[in-house]
Amino acid sequence: MSSQGSAGKAAVEAKGLNPGLVVLLVVGGLLVTFLLANYVMYMYAQKNLPPKKKKPVSKKKLKREKLKQGVPVPGE
């Protein structure tokens, strides 16, 4: 009977890792990989892409800003 008891233990030990732990490790690994890839792409974009062009300021807004500062607008 003792031989059956040890065989039962061996069958339980041979089962492997807890399935919940496996799922957690896979999901965690994918999340870390995703975040790391995003960081690498961000750093690559900062080095290699040209800076964004600023939108042209309309003449109306430029005039308004100059009036706020008290600078006389040419043409008036």
All heavy atoms as a GROMACS GRO file, in nm:
protein
  570
    1MET      N    1   0.080  -0.119   0.000
    1MET     CA    2   0.000   0.000   0.000
    1MET      C    3   0.084   0.125   0.000
    1MET      O    4   0.046   0.224  -0.060
    1MET     CB    5  -0.088  -0.001   0.125
    1MET     CG    6  -0.228   0.019   0.083
    1MET     SD    7  -0.337   0.024   0.219
    1MET     CE    8  -0.475   0.068   0.127
    2SER      N    9   0.200   0.117   0.062
    2SER     CA   10   0.286   0.233   0.064
    2SER      C   11   0.338   0.266  -0.076
    2SER      O   12   0.366   0.380  -0.107
    2SER     CB   13   0.402   0.212   0.162
    2SER     OG   14   0.480   0.104   0.117
    3SER      N   15   0.351   0.165  -0.161
    3SER     CA   16   0.397   0.191  -0.297
    3SER      C   17   0.292   0.268  -0.376
    3SER      O   18   0.324   0.350  -0.460
    3SER     CB   19   0.433   0.060  -0.368
    3SER     OG   20   0.316  -0.019  -0.383
    4GLN      N   21   0.165   0.242  -0.350
    4GLN     CA   22   0.060   0.317  -0.420
    4GLN      C   23   0.058   0.463  -0.373
    4GLN      O   24   0.033   0.552  -0.451
    4GLN     CB   25  -0.076   0.253  -0.391
    4GLN     CG   26  -0.096   0.123  -0.465
    4GLN     CD   27  -0.232   0.060  -0.430
    4GLN    OE1   28  -0.299   0.104  -0.338
    4GLN    NE2   29  -0.268  -0.044  -0.503
    5GLY      N   30   0.085   0.484  -0.245
    5GLY     CA   31   0.088   0.620  -0.192
    5GLY      C   32   0.196   0.702  -0.258
    5GLY      O   33   0.175   0.816  -0.295
    6SER      N   34   0.314   0.645  -0.276
    6SER     CA   35   0.422   0.719  -0.339
    6SER      C   36   0.395   0.739  -0.488
    6SER      O   37   0.433   0.839  -0.546
    6SER     CB   38   0.556   0.649  -0.317
    6SER     OG   39   0.553   0.521  -0.380
    7ALA      N   40   0.325   0.645  -0.551
    7ALA     CA   41   0.290   0.660  -0.692
    7ALA      C   42   0.189   0.774  -0.709
    7ALA      O   43   0.194   0.848  -0.807
    7ALA     CB   44   0.233   0.530  -0.747
    8GLY      N   45   0.100   0.788  -0.614
    8GLY     CA   46   0.002   0.896  -0.619
    8GLY      C   47   0.070   1.031  -0.607
    8GLY      O   48   0.036   1.127  -0.676
    9LYS      N   49   0.171   1.039  -0.519
    9LYS     CA   50   0.245   1.164  -0.504
    9LYS      C   51   0.321   1.197  -0.633
    9LYS      O   52   0.327   1.311  -0.675
    9LYS     CB   53   0.344   1.154  -0.388
    9LYS     CG   54   0.279   1.165  -0.252
    9LYS     CD   55   0.386   1.160  -0.144
    9LYS     CE   56   0.323   1.168  -0.007
    9LYS     NZ   57   0.424   1.161   0.098
   10ALA      N   58   0.378   1.096  -0.695
   10ALA     CA   59   0.454   1.118  -0.818
   10ALA      C   60   0.362   1.169  -0.928
   10ALA      O   61   0.400   1.255  -1.007
   10ALA     CB   62   0.522   0.990  -0.861
   11ALA      N   63   0.240   1.118  -0.933
   11ALA     CA   64   0.145   1.163  -1.035
   11ALA      C   65   0.108   1.309  -1.012
   11ALA      O   66   0.094   1.387  -1.106
   11ALA     CB   67   0.022   1.075  -1.033
   12VAL      N   68   0.093   1.350  -0.886
   12VAL     CA   69   0.059   1.488  -0.855
   12VAL      C   70   0.177   1.579  -0.888
   12VAL      O   71   0.160   1.687  -0.944
   12VAL     CB   72   0.019   1.502  -0.706
   12VAL    CG1   73   0.007   1.649  -0.668
   12VAL    CG2   74  -0.111   1.429  -0.680
   13GLU      N   75   0.299   1.536  -0.856
   13GLU     CA   76   0.417   1.617  -0.883
   13GLU      C   77   0.445   1.626  -1.033
   13GLU      O   78   0.496   1.726  -1.081
   13GLU     CB   79   0.538   1.558  -0.810
   13GLU     CG   80   0.531   1.581  -0.660
   13GLU     CD   81   0.648   1.519  -0.586
   13GLU    OE1   82   0.747   1.485  -0.653
   13GLU    OE2   83   0.639   1.504  -0.465
   14ALA      N   84   0.413   1.524  -1.108
   14ALA     CA   85   0.438   1.523  -1.252
   14ALA      C   86   0.340   1.613  -1.327
   14ALA      O   87   0.355   1.638  -1.445
   14ALA     CB   88   0.431   1.382  -1.307
   15LYS      N   89   0.238   1.659  -1.257
   15LYS     CA   90   0.135   1.741  -1.320
   15LYS      C   91   0.193   1.872  -1.377
   15LYS      O   92   0.148   1.922  -1.478
   15LYS     CB   93   0.026   1.773  -1.216
   15LYS     CG   94  -0.105   1.813  -1.275
   15LYS     CD   95  -0.209   1.821  -1.166
   15LYS     CE   96  -0.345   1.848  -1.224
   15LYS     NZ   97  -0.448   1.856  -1.122
   16GLY      N   98   0.293   1.928  -1.312
   16GLY     CA   99   0.358   2.048  -1.363
   16GLY      C  100   0.315   2.173  -1.288
   16GLY      O  101   0.268   2.167  -1.176
   17LEU      N  102   0.332   2.286  -1.356
   17LEU     CA  103   0.300   2.414  -1.295
   17LEU      C  104   0.150   2.436  -1.284
   17LEU      O  105   0.072   2.380  -1.362
   17LEU     CB  106   0.360   2.528  -1.378
   17LEU     CG  107   0.512   2.534  -1.384
   17LEU    CD1  108   0.555   2.643  -1.482
   17LEU    CD2  109   0.571   2.564  -1.247
   18ASN      N  110   0.115   2.520  -1.192
   18ASN     CA  111  -0.024   2.559  -1.174
   18ASN      C  112  -0.071   2.634  -1.299
   18ASN      O  113  -0.005   2.728  -1.343
   18ASN     CB  114  -0.031   2.650  -1.050
   18ASN     CG  115  -0.170   2.692  -1.016
   18ASN    OD1  116  -0.265   2.659  -1.086
   18ASN    ND2  117  -0.183   2.767  -0.908
   19PRO      N  118  -0.183   2.597  -1.360
   19PRO     CA  119  -0.229   2.664  -1.483
   19PRO      C  120  -0.254   2.814  -1.464
   19PRO      O  121  -0.228   2.893  -1.555
   19PRO     CB  122  -0.360   2.594  -1.516
   19PRO     CG  123  -0.356   2.465  -1.443
   19PRO     CD  124  -0.268   2.484  -1.325
   20GLY      N  125  -0.299   2.852  -1.345
   20GLY     CA  126  -0.318   2.994  -1.318
   20GLY      C  127  -0.187   3.070  -1.323
   20GLY      O  128  -0.180   3.182  -1.374
   21LEU      N  129  -0.082   3.008  -1.272
   21LEU     CA  130   0.051   3.071  -1.274
   21LEU      C  131   0.102   3.084  -1.417
   21LEU      O  132   0.161   3.185  -1.454
   21LEU     CB  133   0.148   2.987  -1.189
   21LEU     CG  134   0.290   3.040  -1.179
   21LEU    CD1  135   0.290   3.175  -1.108
   21LEU    CD2  136   0.378   2.941  -1.105
   22VAL      N  137   0.076   2.982  -1.497
   22VAL     CA  138   0.119   2.986  -1.638
   22VAL      C  139   0.050   3.101  -1.710
   22VAL      O  140   0.113   3.178  -1.782
   22VAL     CB  141   0.090   2.851  -1.707
   22VAL    CG1  142   0.116   2.861  -1.857
   22VAL    CG2  143   0.174   2.741  -1.646
   23VAL      N  144  -0.081   3.114  -1.691
   23VAL     CA  145  -0.156   3.223  -1.755
   23VAL      C  146  -0.104   3.358  -1.708
   23VAL      O  147  -0.084   3.450  -1.787
   23VAL     CB  148  -0.308   3.208  -1.725
   23VAL    CG1  149  -0.384   3.332  -1.769
   23VAL    CG2  150  -0.362   3.085  -1.793
   24LEU      N  151  -0.081   3.369  -1.577
   24LEU     CA  152  -0.030   3.494  -1.522
   24LEU      C  153   0.107   3.529  -1.581
   24LEU      O  154   0.133   3.645  -1.617
   24LEU     CB  155  -0.020   3.483  -1.370
   24LEU     CG  156   0.016   3.610  -1.294
   24LEU    CD1  157  -0.097   3.712  -1.309
   24LEU    CD2  158   0.039   3.580  -1.148
   25LEU      N  159   0.194   3.431  -1.593
   25LEU     CA  160   0.327   3.456  -1.650
   25LEU      C  161   0.318   3.495  -1.797
   25LEU      O  162   0.390   3.585  -1.842
   25LEU     CB  163   0.415   3.331  -1.634
   25LEU     CG  164   0.463   3.303  -1.492
   25LEU    CD1  165   0.535   3.168  -1.488
   25LEU    CD2  166   0.553   3.413  -1.443
   26VAL      N  167   0.231   3.429  -1.873
   26VAL     CA  168   0.217   3.462  -2.016
   26VAL      C  169   0.162   3.604  -2.032
   26VAL      O  170   0.216   3.683  -2.110
   26VAL     CB  171   0.126   3.359  -2.086
   26VAL    CG1  172   0.089   3.406  -2.226
   26VAL    CG2  173   0.196   3.224  -2.093
   27VAL      N  174   0.056   3.637  -1.959
   27VAL     CA  175  -0.004   3.770  -1.970
   27VAL      C  176   0.096   3.876  -1.923
   27VAL      O  177   0.112   3.980  -1.987
   27VAL     CB  178  -0.135   3.778  -1.890
   27VAL    CG1  179  -0.185   3.921  -1.881
   27VAL    CG2  180  -0.240   3.688  -1.954
   28GLY      N  181   0.164   3.851  -1.813
   28GLY     CA  182   0.265   3.944  -1.763
   28GLY      C  183   0.379   3.962  -1.862
   28GLY      O  184   0.425   4.074  -1.885
   29GLY      N  185   0.423   3.854  -1.922
   29GLY     CA  186   0.530   3.861  -2.022
   29GLY      C  187   0.488   3.942  -2.144
   29GLY      O  188   0.566   4.022  -2.196
   30LEU      N  189   0.364   3.921  -2.188
   30LEU     CA  190   0.315   3.997  -2.303
   30LEU      C  191   0.303   4.146  -2.270
   30LEU      O  192   0.337   4.231  -2.352
   30LEU     CB  193   0.179   3.944  -2.348
   30LEU     CG  194   0.180   3.807  -2.417
   30LEU    CD1  195   0.038   3.758  -2.440
   30LEU    CD2  196   0.257   3.813  -2.548
   31LEU      N  197   0.258   4.176  -2.150
   31LEU     CA  198   0.244   4.316  -2.108
   31LEU      C  199   0.381   4.384  -2.102
   31LEU      O  200   0.398   4.496  -2.151
   31LEU     CB  201   0.174   4.323  -1.973
   31LEU     CG  202   0.147   4.463  -1.918
   31LEU    CD1  203   0.048   4.536  -2.007
   31LEU    CD2  204   0.095   4.456  -1.777
   32VAL      N  205   0.477   4.317  -2.043
   32VAL     CA  206   0.613   4.374  -2.033
   32VAL      C  207   0.672   4.392  -2.173
   32VAL      O  208   0.732   4.495  -2.203
   32VAL     CB  209   0.702   4.285  -1.945
   32VAL    CG1  210   0.848   4.325  -1.957
   32VAL    CG2  211   0.656   4.291  -1.801
   33THR      N  212   0.650   4.295  -2.260
   33THR     CA  213   0.701   4.305  -2.398
   33THR      C  214   0.637   4.422  -2.471
   33THR      O  215   0.705   4.498  -2.541
   33THR     CB  216   0.671   4.174  -2.474
   33THR    OG1  217   0.728   4.065  -2.401
   33THR    CG2  218   0.730   4.176  -2.613
   34PHE      N  219   0.506   4.439  -2.453
   34PHE     CA  220   0.434   4.549  -2.517
   34PHE      C  221   0.488   4.684  -2.469
   34PHE      O  222   0.516   4.773  -2.550
   34PHE     CB  223   0.285   4.536  -2.484
   34PHE     CG  224   0.201   4.650  -2.531
   34PHE    CD1  225   0.169   4.662  -2.666
   34PHE    CD2  226   0.154   4.744  -2.442
   34PHE    CE1  227   0.090   4.769  -2.709
   34PHE    CE2  228   0.076   4.850  -2.485
   34PHE     CZ  229   0.045   4.862  -2.619
   35LEU      N  230   0.504   4.699  -2.339
   35LEU     CA  231   0.553   4.826  -2.284
   35LEU      C  232   0.696   4.854  -2.328
   35LEU      O  233   0.730   4.967  -2.361
   35LEU     CB  234   0.542   4.824  -2.132
   35LEU     CG  235   0.399   4.823  -2.076
   35LEU    CD1  236   0.402   4.806  -1.925
   35LEU    CD2  237   0.324   4.948  -2.114
   36LEU      N  238   0.778   4.752  -2.330
   36LEU     CA  239   0.917   4.768  -2.371
   36LEU      C  240   0.924   4.806  -2.519
   36LEU      O  241   1.001   4.896  -2.557
   36LEU     CB  242   0.994   4.638  -2.346
   36LEU     CG  243   1.144   4.644  -2.356
   36LEU    CD1  244   1.201   4.739  -2.252
   36LEU    CD2  245   1.205   4.506  -2.340
   37ALA      N  246   0.842   4.743  -2.602
   37ALA     CA  247   0.841   4.776  -2.746
   37ALA      C  248   0.794   4.920  -2.767
   37ALA      O  249   0.849   4.991  -2.852
   37ALA     CB  250   0.751   4.678  -2.821
   38ASN      N  251   0.693   4.964  -2.691
   38ASN     CA  252   0.646   5.102  -2.703
   38ASN      C  253   0.757   5.199  -2.666
   38ASN      O  254   0.775   5.301  -2.732
   38ASN     CB  255   0.525   5.126  -2.612
   38ASN     CG  256   0.397   5.088  -2.680
   38ASN    OD1  257   0.392   5.071  -2.800
   38ASN    ND2  258   0.292   5.075  -2.602
   39TYR      N  259   0.830   5.170  -2.560
   39TYR     CA  260   0.939   5.259  -2.517
   39TYR      C  261   1.048   5.266  -2.624
   39TYR      O  262   1.097   5.374  -2.656
   39TYR     CB  263   0.997   5.209  -2.384
   39TYR     CG  264   1.112   5.292  -2.336
   39TYR    CD1  265   1.092   5.420  -2.286
   39TYR    CD2  266   1.243   5.244  -2.342
   39TYR    CE1  267   1.198   5.498  -2.242
   39TYR    CE2  268   1.349   5.320  -2.299
   39TYR     CZ  269   1.325   5.447  -2.249
   39TYR     OH  270   1.430   5.524  -2.208
   40VAL      N  271   1.082   5.152  -2.681
   40VAL     CA  272   1.186   5.148  -2.784
   40VAL      C  273   1.142   5.228  -2.907
   40VAL      O  274   1.219   5.308  -2.962
   40VAL     CB  275   1.220   5.003  -2.823
   40VAL    CG1  276   1.306   4.996  -2.948
   40VAL    CG2  277   1.291   4.934  -2.707
   41MET      N  278   1.016   5.211  -2.948
   41MET     CA  279   0.966   5.286  -3.064
   41MET      C  280   0.960   5.436  -3.035
   41MET      O  281   0.988   5.518  -3.122
   41MET     CB  282   0.828   5.235  -3.105
   41MET     CG  283   0.833   5.100  -3.173
   41MET     SD  284   0.677   5.051  -3.247
   41MET     CE  285   0.576   5.025  -3.103
   42TYR      N  286   0.924   5.473  -2.912
   42TYR     CA  287   0.920   5.614  -2.873
   42TYR      C  288   1.059   5.675  -2.883
   42TYR      O  289   1.077   5.784  -2.937
   42TYR     CB  290   0.864   5.626  -2.731
   42TYR     CG  291   0.870   5.766  -2.676
   42TYR    CD1  292   0.780   5.863  -2.718
   42TYR    CD2  293   0.968   5.801  -2.584
   42TYR    CE1  294   0.786   5.992  -2.668
   42TYR    CE2  295   0.973   5.931  -2.532
   42TYR     CZ  296   0.882   6.025  -2.576
   42TYR     OH  297   0.890   6.153  -2.527
   43MET      N  298   1.160   5.605  -2.829
   43MET     CA  299   1.297   5.657  -2.834
   43MET      C  300   1.344   5.667  -2.979
   43MET      O  301   1.411   5.764  -3.016
   43MET     CB  302   1.391   5.567  -2.754
   43MET     CG  303   1.362   5.565  -2.605
   43MET     SD  304   1.358   5.728  -2.529
   43MET     CE  305   1.530   5.771  -2.534
   44TYR      N  306   1.311   5.570  -3.062
   44TYR     CA  307   1.348   5.573  -3.203
   44TYR      C  308   1.284   5.694  -3.272
   44TYR      O  309   1.348   5.764  -3.350
   44TYR     CB  310   1.303   5.443  -3.272
   44TYR     CG  311   1.327   5.442  -3.420
   44TYR    CD1  312   1.454   5.416  -3.471
   44TYR    CD2  313   1.224   5.467  -3.510
   44TYR    CE1  314   1.477   5.416  -3.608
   44TYR    CE2  315   1.246   5.467  -3.647
   44TYR     CZ  316   1.372   5.441  -3.694
   44TYR     OH  317   1.395   5.442  -3.829
   45ALA      N  318   1.156   5.718  -3.243
   45ALA     CA  319   1.085   5.829  -3.306
   45ALA      C  320   1.144   5.963  -3.262
   45ALA      O  321   1.153   6.057  -3.341
   45ALA     CB  322   0.937   5.822  -3.273
   46GLN      N  323   1.183   5.973  -3.136
   46GLN     CA  324   1.241   6.099  -3.087
   46GLN      C  325   1.371   6.131  -3.159
   46GLN      O  326   1.401   6.247  -3.185
   46GLN     CB  327   1.267   6.091  -2.936
   46GLN     CG  328   1.141   6.087  -2.852
   46GLN     CD  329   1.057   6.212  -2.868
   46GLN    OE1  330   1.108   6.323  -2.863
   46GLN    NE2  331   0.930   6.195  -2.888
   47LYS      N  332   1.448   6.030  -3.193
   47LYS     CA  333   1.578   6.052  -3.257
   47LYS      C  334   1.565   6.075  -3.407
   47LYS      O  335   1.636   6.155  -3.465
   47LYS     CB  336   1.669   5.931  -3.234
   47LYS     CG  337   1.719   5.919  -3.093
   47LYS     CD  338   1.811   5.799  -3.080
   47LYS     CE  339   1.858   5.782  -2.937
   47LYS     NZ  340   1.942   5.664  -2.921
   48ASN      N  341   1.473   6.002  -3.472
   48ASN     CA  342   1.477   5.996  -3.618
   48ASN      C  343   1.368   6.074  -3.690
   48ASN      O  344   1.385   6.108  -3.807
   48ASN     CB  345   1.470   5.850  -3.664
   48ASN     CG  346   1.594   5.775  -3.618
   48ASN    OD1  347   1.703   5.828  -3.622
   48ASN    ND2  348   1.575   5.655  -3.571
   49LEU      N  349   1.257   6.100  -3.625
   49LEU     CA  350   1.151   6.172  -3.695
   49LEU      C  351   1.175   6.322  -3.685
   49LEU      O  352   1.224   6.370  -3.584
   49LEU     CB  353   1.014   6.137  -3.636
   49LEU     CG  354   0.968   5.993  -3.658
   49LEU    CD1  355   0.832   5.974  -3.593
   49LEU    CD2  356   0.960   5.959  -3.804
   50PRO      N  357   1.140   6.396  -3.789
   50PRO     CA  358   1.157   6.541  -3.782
   50PRO      C  359   1.058   6.601  -3.682
   50PRO      O  360   0.951   6.543  -3.661
   50PRO     CB  361   1.127   6.588  -3.924
   50PRO     CG  362   1.042   6.481  -3.982
   50PRO     CD  363   1.086   6.353  -3.917
   51PRO      N  364   1.091   6.715  -3.625
   51PRO     CA  365   0.996   6.777  -3.530
   51PRO      C  366   0.870   6.820  -3.602
   51PRO      O  367   0.872   6.850  -3.722
   51PRO     CB  368   1.073   6.897  -3.475
   51PRO     CG  369   1.180   6.922  -3.574
   51PRO     CD  370   1.212   6.791  -3.641
   52LYS      N  371   0.761   6.824  -3.528
   52LYS     CA  372   0.633   6.865  -3.586
   52LYS      C  373   0.639   7.010  -3.629
   52LYS      O  374   0.697   7.093  -3.560
   52LYS     CB  375   0.519   6.849  -3.484
   52LYS     CG  376   0.477   6.707  -3.461
   52LYS     CD  377   0.357   6.704  -3.368
   52LYS     CE  378   0.308   6.565  -3.346
   52LYS     NZ  379   0.193   6.562  -3.254
   53LYS      N  380   0.578   7.037  -3.742
   53LYS     CA  381   0.571   7.176  -3.788
   53LYS      C  382   0.459   7.246  -3.712
   53LYS      O  383   0.352   7.190  -3.692
   53LYS     CB  384   0.542   7.181  -3.938
   53LYS     CG  385   0.657   7.130  -4.022
   53LYS     CD  386   0.626   7.140  -4.169
   53LYS     CE  387   0.741   7.089  -4.252
   53LYS     NZ  388   0.711   7.093  -4.395
   54LYS      N  389   0.486   7.369  -3.673
   54LYS     CA  390   0.383   7.446  -3.604
   54LYS      C  391   0.282   7.495  -3.705
   54LYS      O  392   0.316   7.526  -3.819
   54LYS     CB  393   0.446   7.564  -3.530
   54LYS     CG  394   0.534   7.522  -3.415
   54LYS     CD  395   0.587   7.643  -3.341
   54LYS     CE  396   0.674   7.600  -3.225
   54LYS     NZ  397   0.731   7.715  -3.155
   55LYS      N  398   0.158   7.502  -3.660
   55LYS     CA  399   0.053   7.554  -3.748
   55LYS      C  400   0.078   7.703  -3.771
   55LYS      O  401   0.116   7.774  -3.678
   55LYS     CB  402  -0.084   7.535  -3.685
   55LYS     CG  403  -0.129   7.392  -3.678
   55LYS     CD  404  -0.268   7.383  -3.617
   55LYS     CE  405  -0.314   7.240  -3.609
   55LYS     NZ  406  -0.448   7.231  -3.548
   56PRO      N  407   0.055   7.749  -3.892
   56PRO     CA  408   0.072   7.893  -3.917
   56PRO      C  409  -0.032   7.974  -3.839
   56PRO      O  410  -0.149   7.936  -3.832
   56PRO     CB  411   0.051   7.908  -4.067
   56PRO     CG  412  -0.024   7.786  -4.108
   56PRO     CD  413   0.014   7.678  -4.012
   57VAL      N  414   0.013   8.083  -3.779
   57VAL     CA  415  -0.076   8.168  -3.702
   57VAL      C  416  -0.148   8.260  -3.799
   57VAL      O  417  -0.085   8.321  -3.886
   57VAL     CB  418   0.004   8.250  -3.598
   57VAL    CG1  419  -0.089   8.338  -3.517
   57VAL    CG2  420   0.082   8.158  -3.507
   58SER      N  421  -0.279   8.269  -3.785
   58SER     CA  422  -0.356   8.354  -3.876
   58SER      C  423  -0.324   8.501  -3.851
   58SER      O  424  -0.283   8.540  -3.742
   58SER     CB  425  -0.506   8.329  -3.858
   58SER     OG  426  -0.547   8.378  -3.733
   59LYS      N  427  -0.344   8.581  -3.954
   59LYS     CA  428  -0.314   8.724  -3.944
   59LYS      C  429  -0.402   8.790  -3.838
   59LYS      O  430  -0.360   8.881  -3.768
   59LYS     CB  431  -0.335   8.792  -4.079
   59LYS     CG  432  -0.231   8.752  -4.181
   59LYS     CD  433  -0.255   8.819  -4.314
   59LYS     CE  434  -0.154   8.772  -4.416
   59LYS     NZ  435  -0.174   8.832  -4.547
   60LYS      N  436  -0.524   8.740  -3.825
   60LYS     CA  437  -0.617   8.794  -3.727
   60LYS      C  438  -0.563   8.773  -3.585
   60LYS      O  439  -0.563   8.864  -3.503
   60LYS     CB  440  -0.752   8.724  -3.744
   60LYS     CG  441  -0.868   8.788  -3.676
   60LYS     CD  442  -0.996   8.712  -3.713
   60LYS     CE  443  -1.119   8.780  -3.663
   60LYS     NZ  444  -1.240   8.705  -3.697
   61LYS      N  445  -0.516   8.650  -3.558
   61LYS     CA  446  -0.462   8.620  -3.425
   61LYS      C  447  -0.334   8.699  -3.399
   61LYS      O  448  -0.310   8.748  -3.290
   61LYS     CB  449  -0.433   8.470  -3.411
   61LYS     CG  450  -0.557   8.388  -3.389
   61LYS     CD  451  -0.521   8.244  -3.361
   61LYS     CE  452  -0.644   8.159  -3.342
   61LYS     NZ  453  -0.611   8.019  -3.320
   62LEU      N  454  -0.251   8.714  -3.502
   62LEU     CA  455  -0.126   8.788  -3.489
   62LEU      C  456  -0.155   8.934  -3.455
   62LEU      O  457  -0.092   8.992  -3.366
   62LEU     CB  458  -0.048   8.778  -3.620
   62LEU     CG  459   0.097   8.823  -3.618
   62LEU    CD1  460   0.178   8.738  -3.522
   62LEU    CD2  461   0.157   8.816  -3.757
   63LYS      N  462  -0.255   8.989  -3.521
   63LYS     CA  463  -0.295   9.127  -3.497
   63LYS      C  464  -0.345   9.143  -3.353
   63LYS      O  465  -0.308   9.238  -3.283
   63LYS     CB  466  -0.407   9.160  -3.596
   63LYS     CG  467  -0.437   9.303  -3.617
   63LYS     CD  468  -0.540   9.313  -3.730
   63LYS     CE  469  -0.572   9.454  -3.766
   63LYS     NZ  470  -0.673   9.463  -3.871
   64ARG      N  471  -0.427   9.047  -3.308
   64ARG     CA  472  -0.483   9.052  -3.174
   64ARG      C  473  -0.372   9.046  -3.068
   64ARG      O  474  -0.373   9.119  -2.969
   64ARG     CB  475  -0.581   8.936  -3.155
   64ARG     CG  476  -0.662   8.946  -3.029
   64ARG     CD  477  -0.760   8.831  -3.013
   64ARG     NE  478  -0.847   8.816  -3.129
   64ARG     CZ  479  -0.890   8.699  -3.176
   64ARG    NH1  480  -0.856   8.588  -3.116
   64ARG    NH2  481  -0.968   8.692  -3.280
   65GLU      N  482  -0.273   8.958  -3.090
   65GLU     CA  483  -0.162   8.944  -2.996
   65GLU      C  484  -0.081   9.074  -2.988
   65GLU      O  485  -0.041   9.116  -2.881
   65GLU     CB  486  -0.070   8.828  -3.036
   65GLU     CG  487  -0.128   8.692  -3.008
   65GLU     CD  488  -0.151   8.667  -2.861
   65GLU    OE1  489  -0.065   8.704  -2.778
   65GLU    OE2  490  -0.256   8.611  -2.826
   66LYS      N  491  -0.058   9.134  -3.102
   66LYS     CA  492   0.020   9.258  -3.103
   66LYS      C  493  -0.055   9.371  -3.034
   66LYS      O  494   0.004   9.454  -2.966
   66LYS     CB  495   0.057   9.297  -3.246
   66LYS     CG  496   0.166   9.207  -3.302
   66LYS     CD  497   0.221   9.256  -3.432
   66LYS     CE  498   0.333   9.167  -3.479
   66LYS     NZ  499   0.398   9.218  -3.599
   67LEU      N  500  -0.188   9.374  -3.050
   67LEU     CA  501  -0.268   9.475  -2.983
   67LEU      C  502  -0.263   9.456  -2.831
   67LEU      O  503  -0.258   9.552  -2.755
   67LEU     CB  504  -0.413   9.470  -3.031
   67LEU     CG  505  -0.440   9.534  -3.167
   67LEU    CD1  506  -0.583   9.508  -3.211
   67LEU    CD2  507  -0.414   9.683  -3.162
   68LYS      N  508  -0.263   9.330  -2.787
   68LYS     CA  509  -0.255   9.301  -2.644
   68LYS      C  510  -0.123   9.352  -2.587
   68LYS      O  511  -0.117   9.401  -2.475
   68LYS     CB  512  -0.266   9.150  -2.617
   68LYS     CG  513  -0.407   9.097  -2.620
   68LYS     CD  514  -0.406   8.949  -2.588
   68LYS     CE  515  -0.544   8.887  -2.600
   68LYS     NZ  516  -0.539   8.742  -2.575
   69GLN      N  517  -0.016   9.338  -2.664
   69GLN     CA  518   0.116   9.378  -2.617
   69GLN      C  519   0.137   9.529  -2.629
   69GLN      O  520   0.234   9.583  -2.578
   69GLN     CB  521   0.225   9.305  -2.695
   69GLN     CG  522   0.226   9.156  -2.668
   69GLN     CD  523   0.323   9.081  -2.758
   69GLN    OE1  524   0.387   9.141  -2.843
   69GLN    NE2  525   0.332   8.951  -2.739
   70GLY      N  526   0.051   9.595  -2.701
   70GLY     CA  527   0.063   9.739  -2.718
   70GLY      C  528   0.151   9.779  -2.833
   70GLY      O  529   0.187   9.896  -2.847
   71VAL      N  530   0.189   9.686  -2.918
   71VAL     CA  531   0.271   9.718  -3.035
   71VAL      C  532   0.179   9.764  -3.147
   71VAL      O  533   0.081   9.697  -3.178
   71VAL     CB  534   0.352   9.594  -3.079
   71VAL    CG1  535   0.436   9.624  -3.202
   71VAL    CG2  536   0.437   9.542  -2.966
   72PRO      N  537   0.209   9.878  -3.208
   72PRO     CA  538   0.122   9.923  -3.318
   72PRO      C  539   0.134   9.829  -3.438
   72PRO      O  540   0.244   9.789  -3.476
   72PRO     CB  541   0.176  10.062  -3.352
   72PRO     CG  542   0.313  10.067  -3.295
   72PRO     CD  543   0.316   9.969  -3.180
   73VAL      N  544   0.019   9.791  -3.492
   73VAL     CA  545   0.016   9.699  -3.606
   73VAL      C  546   0.042   9.779  -3.733
   73VAL      O  547  -0.021   9.881  -3.755
   73VAL     CB  548  -0.122   9.628  -3.613
   73VAL    CG1  549  -0.127   9.531  -3.730
   73VAL    CG2  550  -0.153   9.557  -3.484
   74PRO      N  551   0.136   9.733  -3.817
   74PRO     CA  552   0.162   9.806  -3.942
   74PRO      C  553   0.041   9.802  -4.034
   74PRO      O  554  -0.029   9.703  -4.041
   74PRO     CB  555   0.281   9.732  -4.003
   74PRO     CG  556   0.286   9.600  -3.937
   74PRO     CD  557   0.222   9.618  -3.803
   75GLY      N  558   0.016   9.913  -4.102
   75GLY     CA  559  -0.097   9.920  -4.195
   75GLY      C  560  -0.222   9.978  -4.132
   75GLY      O  561  -0.328   9.977  -4.192
   76GLU      N  562  -0.213  10.024  -4.010
   76GLU     CA  563  -0.331  10.082  -3.946
   76GLU      C  564  -0.304  10.222  -3.900
   76GLU      O  565  -0.199  10.259  -3.859
   76GLU     CB  566  -0.375   9.997  -3.827
   76GLU     CG  567  -0.446   9.871  -3.873
   76GLU     CD  568  -0.520   9.805  -3.758
   76GLU    OE1  569  -0.531   9.864  -3.649
   76GLU    OE2  570  -0.565   9.693  -3.778
   0.00000   0.00000   0.00000
